[in-house]
Amino acid sequence: MDQRGVFRGFALQTVDAKGRVAIPHGLRTTIERNSQVKTVVIAKHEIDQCLTGYDRDYTPTPAVDQDGRGLNGANRYNASRVAFGLTDDANYDDSGRCVIPPMLRKLGKIENLAFFLGAGDTFEIWNPKIALESPEVVEDVKAIIRFCLEEKGITLEGAEAKA
């Protein structure tokens, strides 16, 4: 492999009652380019209320400041526990369907919809309602989520009103 592929793009996918979801084609292509296996690592995001996904050959680097504190205020050991302990592998089939591990699905508050967003070395999996309500998510991403929802004819009750 000459160079790692980067995760880019976005998609809104449905999630069934068992937590099955189709990983968008572009993200699957990058997973397989980087690791040649049909397995995605799903993890709790270090700071935001979402999940992170990446290929098996990627090693996350827990972000710590000069005092050894994690971005979420935890000590470096807790930052490592989150980065490496709150993860699980999910195999997917030829159509990209995988099961989001139940505990991670709960931590990420993923319900019947999942918004996938490329983030370079990783990608994120958001409950679109939470993303729309999050002050950490930039307005352009929120506009994309609104567009995807509208395109599928979905209205989120209680979510931020359309701009």
N, C-alpha and C positions, 0 to 999 in steps of 0.2 A: 504494500500500500504506500503510495507516494505521499499523500497528504490527506488528513482527516476531512471528511465532509462536514459542513455546518448545517444545523437545523434552522430552516427558515420557512416562512409562510404561516398560514392560519387555516383553521377549519372548525366548524361547529358540527359535532357528532351527537347522535342519540346514544343513551346508555340504557340498557334494559335492566330489568329487576335483579338479575344476577350479577350486574356490574360489567357486562360485556359491552365493548365498544370497539369500533374499527379505528385503528391508528391511521391517520391520513397517509395517502400514498407517498407523498414527498418525504415525510418523516421516516416512513419505513425504508425507503430507498437509502436514506442517510444511515439509518441503523445498520442495514446490511452492508453498506459500503465500508463502514467503520469496523464492523466486527464479524461479518459473514455468517451471522446466526439470526434466527427469527425469534429473538428474545430482547425485550426492552426492560431496563431497570427503571422502576418507578419508586420515587422517594418523596418524602414530605419536603416541601420547599423550606429553605433555611429561614426565611423571614415572612414571606407572603402567605396568604391563606389559599394556597393552591398546591398542586403536586408538580414534581419535576420528572422528566423522563430523559433517558440517555441510553446509549449502547453499552454493551458489556465491557468494551475495551477502554471506556472513559473512566478516569479516576477523579472524582470531585475533590476540590481543595477547600476544606473548611475555612471560611473567611474569618480571620482574627485581626484585631488591631494591634498596635505596638505593645499594649499591655497584656496581650494574650487573651483578650476577651472576644467572644464571637459577636457577630453582627447583631444578634438578638440579645446581647448582654450576658450570655452564658460564658462560663470559662472555656478554655480551649478543649478540655475533655468533653464537655457537653456539646460543643460545636462538632466534634468528631463523632459523638454518639448519634447526633441528628444526621450528619452527612453519610455515615456508614451503617448505622443501626436501624434507622427508620426507612429502610429500603426493602424491596422485594422484586424478584424477577417475574416477568410475565411473558410466557411464550405466546406467539400469535400464529394464526394459520395463514394460508396463502392469500386470503382476502383481507388480512390485517386485523382480524378480530382477536381480541385478548380480553381477559378478565382483570379489571383493576382489583388488586388484592383488597378484601373487605375492610381491614383496619385502615389502610391508606386511603381508601375511598371515604371512610368516615372522617379521617383527619383532614382531608382536602374538601370535605363537604360536597363531594360530587354526587349529584342526584340523577335526574333523567337526561341531562344535557352536559356535554363536556366541550369546552372551547380550548382547542389546541393552538399554541402560539410558539413559533420557533424563537429560540433565544441564543443562537450561536452554538456553543458546545453542548447545550441541552435544549429541551423544549418544556413548556409549561402546560399543565392541564388545569383549567379553571372551571368552576361553576360559573356560568356567565352572569348570573345575578350578583354573585359576590364580586366579580371583576368590575361590573358596572357601578357598584357601590363603593369600591375601594379608592381611597384618595391616592394610593400608590400607583394605580394604573393610569397611564397617560390618556388624554382625551382622544387621540388618534386611534388607539387600540379600542377604546369604548365605542367609537364610531364604527369600527369594523365589526364588533360584536353586534351592535344594533342592526347593521346591514345584514349580517348572517341570519339573525333572528327574523327580520322582516322578510328576507328572501324565502325562508322556510315557513312563513306565516305564523310564527310563534310570538306570543306576548307573555312577558314575565310579570306576574303580579307582584307589586311591591318593589320592583326594581326601579332604578333611576329613570325618570321620564325621558323620552326621546328628545334630543336637542333640536 
